[in-house]
Amino acid sequence: MDRKRKSIVELANDNVQDGKAGKFKLYNDDLPPPYKSVVVDTQLPSSGRSSVASKGIDNPAYSQDKKDSISEKSMKSNLEKMDPTQTKAMKFGIMKNIIVISIAFTFLFTAYNAMANLQSSINEELGTTSLAVLYGALVLSCMFVPPLLISKLKVKLTIAVCMLGYSAYMVAQFYPEYYTMIPGAILLGLGAAPMWSAKCTYLTEVGRIYAGITNQDTEVIVTRMFGIFFLFFQSSQVWGNLISSAVLSVDSELVDPEDATMCGIHYCAMDNHTSNSTVNEVTDAKRYTLSGIYLACALLSSVIVVLFVDPLSRFGDYESKKEAATMKDGVRLLGATFRHLMHPYQLLIIPLTVWSGVEQAFIQGDFTSAFISCGLGVHMVGYVMICYGICDAVCSVCFSPIVKIVGRIPVFILGAVANAAIIILFFLWEPNSDDMPVFFIAAAVWGIADAVWQTQINAFYGIIFPGEAEAAFSNYRMWESIGFIITFVTNSTICIDTKLYIVIGFLSAGMTGYFIIEFLEKFKILPRDPEGNILPVTECCR
C-alpha cells in the first residue's frame, strides 16, 4: 500500500477505539482536493481487536468504484506469490490491454463522432431527433442497465456487445427513416452507459493491480491509464472527420457567397430552402460509402475487444467474487440520484452541467448545419471540426497543470469568456466562403472552451461532493444528457437567432451558480454536520 494510503489507514487506527467497528470519514491534506477525504470501515476479527480495511478512494470516472474494487487483501496475496518473470508478464499484459482497448474505442468513435457531426446536415430534422432520442435512452440506461449487464456478461463482453449498438446506428444511416434511425438510436443509447462503465471498471482495476506490482501511487497510475486511453480516444475526431470530408469532397464545390445570405443568424431549419441546398445534397453513392466505412470501423472495434482483450479474471478475482447485481442496484442508484438533489451545491451546479450538454450539442448540431454546411458546403464540416477536435484534445491535457498554477476560477472564466466571444461573433457574422479562416477560428475557440467544461466540471464535482461520487456523477450524466436533448430537440423548431439567446442564457445561469458555490465554499456559509458535510436543503432551511 502506498505512502498516502498508509497515512489514511494510520489516521483511521488513531481514531478507532479498540473493540469498536463502524465507518469513519477521514481527511488527509497531503492528497489532492478530490481525495482529501476517504471512508474507512473498521471490522472486528474473531480476536475482538479492531482493524481497518480501506474502502479505496472514489474514482469519479466510475461511480461503482467503491462496490466493485478488487479487495486489497486478495490483490496483495496474489502479487506476493508471483516471481519476477510472472510480474513482468503481467505488467506487459496490462499495458497491452490498455492499448488494445484504446485502439478499439478510437475506431468506434472515429465512426460515431463524425457521423453525429453530420446528422443535422445530411439527415436534418430526422438526424437531430435521433440524437435527442439517443441521449434520452442514455439517461435511462445510466440508471438501470450497467450493473445488470456487467454482472451477466462480465466486463470484457459488456464492452464488446454494447459496441454493437453503435454499429446498429451506422446501419440505419444506409436508409435513414424514422423506423430505422430511432431504433438504432435507442440501441446505441442503451448500450453506451454500460459500455463506458465497463471500460472505466477495466482501466481502474488493472491500474490498481499495476500500481501494486510496481509499488507506485494507485491514483497516479490509474490517472496515467486514463491519460493513455484519452490520448488515443481524442484522435478519433481527426480521423472520423477527415474520412467524412474526403468522401463528401468528391465532385463538391464551395457555396457561392451570394447563396449564403440565409446562413448563420438568419438560418431556420424548418424553412431553410436556399439555393445552396443543391450544393449540400449528398448522393446515395457518397452516403453508402461513408456509412460503409463507419460501419466497418464500429464492427472492427467490437472484434478487436473480443479477440485481443483479456478478461479481468486473468489479473485477479474481480469477476469471480463480484456480487451479482439485481434491479435493486438500479433502483438504489435512482433513489440516491434524486436524494442528492437536496444537496444545495447540486442544485446550484445543475445549470452549468446542463450547459455542458448544450454547448456540445450546439457545436455538433447547429454550428455544423447553420454555419458550415450552409456557408461552405457539407463537405467542409469534417475539416472545420478537425480543428475543433484538435484544440479540444490539446487543451484538455493542458488545463490540469494550469489549474494547479492559477487555480480553477480563472480557468472557468476563460471558458465562459471564450464561449461568450464566439456567441457574439455568431450574432454579428454572416458566414460565407470568403471568410474561410473565421470558421476555423470559431471552431478552435469553442474547442478550447469545451476542454474547460469537460475537464473542470468533472473535477469540480469530485471536489464539492467528496465521498458521494456515485450519486453526484449520476446527476452529472443525467443533467448533461438533458442539455443534449434540449438542444437537439430544438434544432429543427427554433431559428438560430433565438437559439443563441437560449445558449447564452444557459451559460449565464451556469456561471452564476458556479460563482455562488465558490463564494459559499470559501466562506463556509452553509450549515454542516459534525463530520463537515453540508446539510440538505430541507435541513438548511429549517
C-alpha positions in Angstrom: 0.0 0.0 0.0 1.5 3.4 -1.0 2.5 6.1 1.5 -0.6 8.2 1.2 -3.0 5.3 1.6 -0.9 4.1 4.6 -1.3 7.5 6.2 -5.0 7.3 5.9 -5.1 3.8 7.5 -2.8 5.1 10.3 -5.2 8.0 10.8 -8.1 5.6 11.0 -6.4 3.4 13.5 -5.7 6.5 15.6 -9.4 7.4 15.6 -10.8 4.0 16.3 -11.1 2.7 19.8 -10.3 -1.0 20.4 -13.3 -3.2 20.2 -15.5 -0.9 18.2 -16.5 -1.2 14.5 -18.0 1.3 12.1 -17.4 3.6 9.2 -15.4 6.8 9.5 -14.8 9.7 7.1 -11.2 10.9 7.5 -9.3 13.7 6.0 -5.7 14.0 4.8 -4.4 17.3 3.4 -1.5 15.6 1.6 -3.9 14.3 -1.0 -5.2 16.3 -4.0 -8.6 18.1 -3.3 -11.0 15.5 -4.7 -9.4 12.8 -2.5 -8.8 14.7 0.8 -11.5 12.5 2.4 -11.8 8.8 2.4 -14.4 6.4 4.0 -12.8 3.6 6.0 -14.6 0.6 7.5 -13.4 -0.9 10.8 -14.1 -4.6 11.2 -13.9 -6.9 14.2 -11.9 -10.1 13.6 -12.5 -13.1 15.8 -9.9 -11.9 18.3 -12.1 -8.9 19.1 -9.4 -6.4 18.1 -10.4 -3.6 15.7 -8.8 -3.5 12.3 -9.1 -1.1 9.4 -9.9 -2.0 5.8 -9.6 0.8 3.4 -12.5 1.0 1.0 -10.5 2.8 -1.6 -10.7 6.3 -3.0 -13.6 7.2 -5.1 -12.9 7.2 -8.8 -15.1 9.9 -10.3 -14.8 8.3 -13.8 -16.7 5.2 -12.5 -19.5 5.5 -9.9 -19.4 1.9 -8.9 -15.8 2.1 -7.7 -16.4 1.5 -4.0 -18.5 -1.6 -4.5 -16.6 -3.3 -7.3 -12.9 -2.9 -6.4 -10.7 -5.9 -6.1 -10.0 -6.4 -2.4 -6.6 -5.1 -1.3 -6.0 -8.2 0.7 -6.7 -10.5 -2.2 -4.6 -8.5 -4.6 -1.7 -8.3 -2.2 -1.8 -12.0 -1.6 -1.8 -12.8 -5.3 1.1 -10.4 -6.0 3.2 -11.9 -3.2 3.0 -15.3 -4.9 4.4 -14.1 -8.2 8.0 -14.5 -9.3 9.8 -11.7 -11.4 9.0 -13.4 -14.7 5.3 -13.5 -13.9 5.4 -9.9 -12.7 7.0 -8.8 -15.9 4.5 -10.7 -18.0 1.5 -9.2 -16.0 2.9 -5.7 -16.5 3.2 -6.3 -20.2 -0.3 -7.8 -20.3 -1.9 -4.9 -18.5 -0.3 -2.3 -20.8 -1.1 -4.4 -23.9 -4.8 -4.5 -22.9 -4.9 -0.7 -22.2 -3.5 0.0 -25.7 -5.9 -2.5 -27.3 -9.0 -1.1 -25.6 -7.8 2.4 -26.5 -7.4 1.4 -30.2 -10.9 -0.2 -30.2 -12.6 2.9 -28.8 -10.7 5.0 -31.3 -12.1 3.0 -34.2 -15.6 3.2 -32.6 -15.6 6.9 -32.1 -13.9 7.6 -35.4 -17.3 6.4 -36.8 -19.7 7.8 -34.2 -18.3 11.3 -33.7 -18.0 12.1 -37.4 -21.5 10.7 -38.2 -23.0 12.6 -35.3 -21.4 15.8 -36.6 -23.1 15.2 -39.9 -26.6 14.4 -38.7 -28.0 18.0 -38.8 -26.6 18.4 -42.3 -27.3 15.2 -44.1 -30.4 14.0 -42.2 -31.6 17.3 -40.9 -34.7 17.0 -38.6 -34.5 13.2 -38.6 -30.8 13.3 -37.6 -31.2 15.7 -34.7 -34.3 13.9 -33.5 -32.4 10.6 -33.5 -29.6 12.2 -31.4 -32.2 13.5 -28.9 -33.7 10.1 -28.6 -30.2 8.6 -28.2 -29.4 10.8 -25.2 -32.9 10.1 -23.7 -32.1 6.4 -23.9 -28.7 7.1 -22.3 -30.3 8.8 -19.3 -32.5 5.7 -18.6 -29.6 3.3 -19.3 -27.4 5.1 -16.8 -29.9 4.3 -14.0 -30.5 0.6 -14.6 -28.5 -1.1 -17.3 -24.8 -1.0 -16.3 -24.9 -3.1 -13.1 -27.2 -5.7 -14.6 -25.4 -6.1 -17.9 -21.9 -6.2 -16.3 -22.9 -8.8 -13.8 -24.3 -11.0 -16.6 -21.7 -10.6 -19.4 -18.7 -9.5 -17.3 -16.6 -6.5 -18.2 -15.0 -7.6 -21.4 -18.1 -8.9 -23.2 -20.1 -5.9 -22.0 -17.8 -3.6 -23.8 -17.9 -5.8 -27.0 -21.7 -6.3 -27.0 -22.5 -2.7 -26.3 -20.2 -1.6 -29.2 -22.7 -3.4 -31.5 -25.3 -0.8 -30.5 -23.1 1.8 -32.3 -23.0 -0.5 -35.3 -26.8 -0.6 -35.4 -26.9 3.2 -35.6 -24.4 3.1 -38.5 -26.6 0.5 -40.3 -29.5 2.9 -40.0 -27.5 5.5 -41.9 -27.8 3.5 -45.2 -31.5 4.1 -45.3 -32.4 6.9 -42.9 -36.1 6.8 -42.0 -37.8 7.2 -38.6 -38.3 3.4 -38.3 -34.6 2.7 -38.8 -32.9 5.7 -37.2 -35.0 5.8 -33.9 -34.5 2.1 -33.0 -30.8 2.4 -33.9 -30.5 5.5 -31.6 -32.3 3.7 -28.8 -29.9 0.7 -29.1 -26.9 3.0 -29.0 -28.2 5.0 -26.1 -29.0 1.9 -24.0 -25.6 0.3 -24.7 -23.5 3.5 -24.2 -23.8 3.6 -20.4 -22.8 0.0 -19.6 -20.0 0.2 -22.2 -18.4 3.3 -20.6 -19.0 1.9 -17.1 -17.3 -1.4 -18.1 -14.4 0.4 -19.8 -13.8 2.6 -16.7 -14.0 -0.5 -14.5 -11.4 -2.3 -16.6 -9.0 0.6 -16.6 -9.4 1.3 -12.9 -8.9 -2.3 -11.8 -5.9 -3.1 -13.9 -4.4 0.3 -12.9 -4.7 -0.7 -9.3 -3.0 -4.0 -9.9 -0.2 -2.3 -11.9 0.3 0.1 -9.0 0.6 -2.9 -6.7 3.1 -4.6 -8.9 5.3 -1.5 -9.3 4.7 -0.2 -5.8 3.5 3.2 -7.1 0.7 5.5 -6.0 -2.6 4.0 -7.1 -4.2 7.2 -8.1 -1.2 8.3 -10.2 -1.2 5.0 -12.1 -5.0 5.0 -12.7 -4.8 8.6 -13.9 -2.0 7.6 -16.2 -4.1 4.7 -17.6 -6.9 7.1 -18.4 -4.5 9.5 -19.9 -3.2 6.9 -22.3 -6.8 6.0 -23.2 -7.9 9.6 -23.9 -4.7 10.2 -25.9 -6.0 7.6 -28.4 -9.7 8.5 -28.0 -9.4 12.2 -28.7 -7.7 11.5 -32.0 -10.9 9.9 -33.3 -12.2 13.5 -34.0 -9.4 13.9 -36.5 -9.7 10.5 -38.3 -13.5 10.5 -38.5 -13.9 14.0 -39.8 -11.0 13.5 -42.2 -12.9 10.5 -43.7 -16.2 12.4 -44.0 -14.7 15.4 -45.7 -12.6 13.2 -48.0 -15.7 11.2 -49.2 -18.0 14.2 -49.4 -15.5 16.5 -51.2 -15.6 14.3 -54.3 -17.3 16.5 -57.1 -18.2 19.1 -54.5 -17.7 22.8 -54.5 -17.9 25.7 -52.0 -21.2 27.5 -51.6 -21.2 30.8 -53.5 -21.2 33.8 -51.1 -24.3 35.2 -52.8 -26.2 31.9 -52.0 -25.2 32.1 -48.3 -27.4 35.1 -47.3 -29.7 32.9 -45.2 -26.9 31.3 -43.2 -25.7 31.9 -39.6 -28.1 34.0 -37.5 -30.6 34.1 -40.4 -30.8 30.3 -40.6 -34.1 28.5 -39.8 -34.0 24.7 -40.2 -37.8 24.4 -40.6 -38.0 26.7 -43.6 -34.4 26.8 -45.0 -34.8 26.3 -48.8 -31.9 28.3 -50.0 -30.2 27.9 -53.4 -27.2 26.2 -51.7 -29.3 23.1 -50.9 -28.2 21.5 -54.2 -24.6 22.0 -53.3 -25.2 20.3 -50.0 -27.1 17.3 -51.4 -25.4 14.0 -50.5 -25.7 11.4 -53.2 -26.6 7.8 -52.4 -23.2 6.7 -53.5 -21.5 9.1 -51.0 -23.9 8.1 -48.3 -23.3 4.4 -48.8 -19.5 4.9 -48.9 -19.5 6.9 -45.8 -21.9 4.6 -43.9 -19.9 1.5 -45.1 -16.6 2.9 -43.8 -18.1 3.9 -40.4 -19.9 0.6 -40.0 -16.7 -1.3 -40.7 -14.9 0.8 -38.0 -17.6 0.2 -35.5 -17.7 -3.6 -36.1 -13.9 -3.8 -36.1 -13.9 -2.2 -32.6 -16.0 -5.0 -31.2 -14.0 -7.7 -32.9 -10.7 -6.2 -31.5 -12.1 -6.3 -28.0 -13.3 -9.9 -28.4 -10.1 -11.2 -29.9 -7.4 -9.2 -28.2 -8.6 -8.0 -24.8 -8.0 -10.4 -21.8 -10.8 -10.8 -19.3 -10.3 -9.2 -15.9 -10.2 -12.7 -14.3 -6.7 -13.0 -15.8 -5.4 -10.4 -13.4 -7.4 -11.2 -10.2 -10.6 -12.4 -8.6 -12.7 -9.4 -9.6 -15.2 -11.2 -11.7 -15.4 -14.4 -9.7 -16.1 -12.7 -6.4 -18.2 -9.8 -7.5 -21.7 -9.8 -6.1 -24.4 -10.4 -8.7 -26.3 -7.2 -9.5 -30.0 -7.0 -9.5 -32.7 -4.5 -10.4 -32.4 -3.2 -6.8 -29.0 -1.8 -7.7 -30.6 0.4 -10.4 -33.4 1.4 -8.1 -30.9 2.2 -5.3 -28.9 4.4 -7.7 -32.0 6.1 -8.9 -33.1 6.9 -5.3 -29.6 8.1 -4.4 -29.5 10.3 -7.5 -32.7 12.1 -6.6 -31.9 12.4 -2.9 -28.7 14.1 -3.9 -30.8 16.9 -5.5 -31.4 18.0 -1.9 -27.7 19.0 -1.7 -27.5 22.8 -2.1 -24.4 22.6 -4.3 -26.1 20.1 -6.6 -29.0 22.4 -7.2 -26.6 25.3 -7.9 -24.4 23.2 -10.3 -27.3 21.9 -12.4 -27.4 24.9 -14.8 -23.6 24.6 -15.5 -24.0 20.8 -16.0 -26.9 21.4 -18.5 -24.7 24.0 -20.2 -22.0 21.4 -20.8 -24.5 19.3 -22.8 -26.0 22.4 -24.6 -22.7 23.7 -25.8 -21.5 20.3 -27.1 -24.8 19.8 -28.9 -24.8 23.3 -30.3 -21.4 22.9 -32.0 -22.3 19.4 -33.2 -25.8 20.2 -34.5 -26.4 23.9 -35.0 -22.9 25.2 -35.9 -22.4 22.4 -38.4 -25.7 23.0 -40.2 -26.4 26.7 -39.9 -22.8 27.9 -40.4 -20.5 25.3 -42.0 -22.9 23.4 -44.3 -24.9 26.5 -45.2 -22.0 28.8 -45.7 -19.3 26.5 -47.1 -20.9 23.2 -48.0 -21.4 19.9 -46.2 -18.1 18.6 -47.4 -16.3 21.2 -45.2 -17.9 20.0 -41.9 -15.2 17.4 -41.3 -12.3 19.8 -42.0 -13.6 22.5 -39.6 -14.5 20.0 -36.9 -11.0 18.6 -37.1 -9.8 22.0 -35.9 -12.3 21.9 -33.1 -11.2 18.4 -32.0 -7.5 19.1 -32.0 -7.9 22.2 -29.9 -10.2 20.4 -27.5 -7.8 17.5 -27.1 -4.7 19.6 -26.6 -6.3 22.0 -24.1 -7.8 19.0 -22.2 -4.3 17.9 -21.4 -3.0 21.5 -20.7 -5.7 22.7 -18.3 -4.9 20.3 -15.4 -1.4 21.7 -14.8 -2.7 25.3 -15.5 -5.3 24.9 -12.7 -2.5 23.9 -10.3 -0.7 27.2 -11.1 -3.6 29.8 -11.3 -6.5 28.0 -9.6 -9.7 26.8 -11.1 -11.7 30.1 -11.1 -9.6 31.8 -13.8 -9.9 28.7 -16.0 -13.7 28.6 -15.6 -13.8 32.3 -16.5 -11.6 31.6 -19.6 -14.1 29.0 -20.8 -17.1 31.4 -20.3 -15.4 34.3 -22.0 -14.3 32.1 -25.0 -17.9 30.9 -25.5 -19.4 34.3 -25.0 -17.0 35.8 -27.5 -17.9 33.2 -30.2 -21.7 33.7 -29.5 -21.3 37.4 -30.0 -19.4 36.7 -33.2 -22.3 34.5 -34.4 -24.7 37.4 -33.8 -22.6 39.7 -35.9 -21.2 37.5 -38.6 -22.7 36.5 -41.9 -20.8 33.3 -42.8 -19.7 32.7 -46.4 -16.8 31.2 -48.2 -14.9 34.5 -48.4 -14.4 34.3 -44.6 -12.9 30.8 -44.6 -10.4 31.4 -41.7 -13.3 32.6 -39.4 -14.9 29.2 -39.5 -11.7 27.5 -38.2 -11.1 30.2 -35.6 -14.6 29.9 -34.2 -14.3 26.1 -34.0 -10.9 26.3 -32.4 -12.0 28.8 -29.7 -15.1 26.7 -29.0 -12.9 23.7 -28.7 -10.8 25.5 -26.1 -13.9 26.3 -24.1 -15.2 22.8 -24.3 -11.9 21.5 -22.9 -12.6 23.7 -19.9 -16.1 22.3 -19.3 -15.2 18.6 -19.9 -12.2 18.6 -17.6 -13.1 21.1 -14.9 -16.8 20.4 -14.3 -15.9 16.7 -13.7 -13.1 17.7 -11.3 -15.3 20.2 -9.6 -17.9 17.5 -8.9 -15.2 15.5 -7.2 -14.2 18.5 -5.1 -17.6 19.6 -3.8 -19.1 16.2 -3.3 -16.3 14.2 -1.5 -17.4 10.6 -0.7 -20.6 11.0 -2.8 -19.3 10.1 -6.3 -22.0 7.6 -7.2 -25.0 9.9 -6.7 -23.1 13.0 -7.8 -21.8 11.7 -11.1 -25.1 10.1 -11.8 -26.6 13.6 -11.6 -23.8 14.8 -13.8 -24.6 12.3 -16.5 -28.4 12.9 -16.2 -28.3 16.8 -16.4 -25.6 16.9 -19.2 -27.7 14.5 -21.2 -30.8 16.7 -20.7 -28.7 19.6 -22.2 -28.0 17.5 -25.3 -31.7 16.6 -25.5 -32.9 20.2 -25.2 -30.5 21.4 -28.0 -31.1 18.6 -30.4 -34.9 18.7 -30.0 -35.0 22.5 -30.7 -32.6 22.2 -33.7 -35.4 21.9 -36.2 -38.0 24.1 -34.3 -36.1 27.2 -33.3 -34.2 29.6 -35.6 -30.5 30.3 -34.8 -31.1 33.9 -33.6 -33.5 32.7 -30.9 -31.3 29.6 -30.2 -28.3 31.9 -29.5 -30.2 33.7 -26.8 -31.1 30.4 -25.2 -27.5 29.3 -25.3 -26.1 32.4 -23.7 -28.9 32.2 -21.1 -27.7 28.7 -20.1 -24.1 29.9 -20.0 -25.0 32.9 -17.7 -27.1 30.8 -15.4 -24.4 28.1 -15.2 -21.7 30.6 -14.3 -23.9 32.3 -11.8 -24.5 29.0 -10.0 -20.8 28.3 -10.1 -19.7 31.6 -8.6 -22.3 31.2 -5.8 -20.8 27.8 -4.9 -17.3 29.2 -4.9 -18.5 32.0 -2.6 -20.3 29.7 -0.2 -17.4 27.3 -0.1 -14.8 29.9 0.5 -16.7 31.5 3.5 -18.2 28.2 4.7 -21.7 29.9 4.9 -23.9 26.8 4.8 -24.6 24.8 7.9 -22.7 21.5 8.2 -23.0 18.3 10.3 -20.3 17.3 12.8 -18.4 15.5 10.1 -18.2 18.6 8.0 -20.8 17.6 5.4 -23.2 20.3 4.1 -26.8 19.7 5.3 -29.5 19.0 2.8 -31.8 21.9 1.7 -34.6 20.6 3.8 -32.5 20.9 6.9 -30.7 24.1 5.9 -34.0 25.9 5.6 -35.4 24.9 8.9 
